[in-house]
């Protein structure tokens, strides 16, 4: 069932991309369709589950059911948030929709809790709504597959718009889809938000060069509905930096692209208001908001000593992630990483050596900025903390 829904959804997205963004050959469309199978192919084709549904059976009340149900040995305990938060949220959304109710209230937590206003259930995302057509286990496989596909498709379209050959653009799509932030967080709302970054950048580029706002407005809308406002802020910030670069790079300082970009943002906010407004109402009443506002925002968040260096090393050399460190003041580093792998890194360095395009150097600088932010380098972390809203976000993610 997850394979059929994935196939139908991917086919529609490929048709829309071919019709309204960039023409796609049949071979290219087939490769983009199949790229997610590198991760979820077995689950899609065999009716398996691409999610840690084994972990709930580690503790009571399900522990005694491991044997009778034939639950296999668990293999990745750090995915605990998925089975304790994301999967129950998905069920709560499906339960509400199945009872012809708005997904406003989660009756399964104590005496009840907010659902849509909790943000991360992504209750109004079109891809969540599609997933809710399936049983919960199958819906998780579909979510992972379609997130991988969106990441690959967006990166391909953006690379093609930059002038890359189809073969190079396909490599870019695979590199982005296989990167650690996507591959690890694909079932979290944070990963489901990052997959739309290439579409945001593509929309920004089209907005400047072709003065078209539909693509940018659509990209911003699905980004906002994806369920992670913090990541949406980061993606919009990156998109803003890229807009300034493209606007200055075209050599005509017209105000029209700015007006078009603002119009796209307003349209996105209006279309996603049903999602945003309840969050704005409920968030200030939460303990987490009060902690971040009164305590977190006033604390320094830069990494100390060699901690930043260790984080950068794990980004450049993924095999060092999760290892015990013997550097002074460093024993462990966060498991999340910005790593893309040695092949992508080597080709990126080669592009810097060979290319003379201004855009290449811009994206190189953006990559350095991203790695520095991820490493919580103190000067940059302290600078970002002075920006409104960034003082309440976990920027190193």
Secondary structure, DSSP 8 states (H G I E B T S, - for coil): -HHHHHHHHHHHHHHHHHHHT----HHHHHHHHHHTHHHHHHHHHHT---S-TTGGGGSTTTGGGHHHHT------GGGHHIIIIIHHHHHHHHHHHHTT--TTEETTSTT-EESGGGSTT-TT-HHHHHHTTS-HHHHHHHHHHHHHHHHHHHHHHHHHHTT--HHHHHHHHHHHHHSHHHHHHTTSHHHHHHTTHHHHHHHHHHHHHT---HHHHHHHHHHHHTS-HHHHHHHHHHHHHHHHHHHHHTS---SHHHHHHHHHHHHHHHHTHHHHHHHHHHHTTSHHHHHHHHTGGGS-----TTHHHHHHHHHH-GGGTT----STT-S---S------HHHHHHHHHHHHH---HHHHHHHHHHHHHHHHHTT-HHHHHHHTTSTTGGGS-TT-
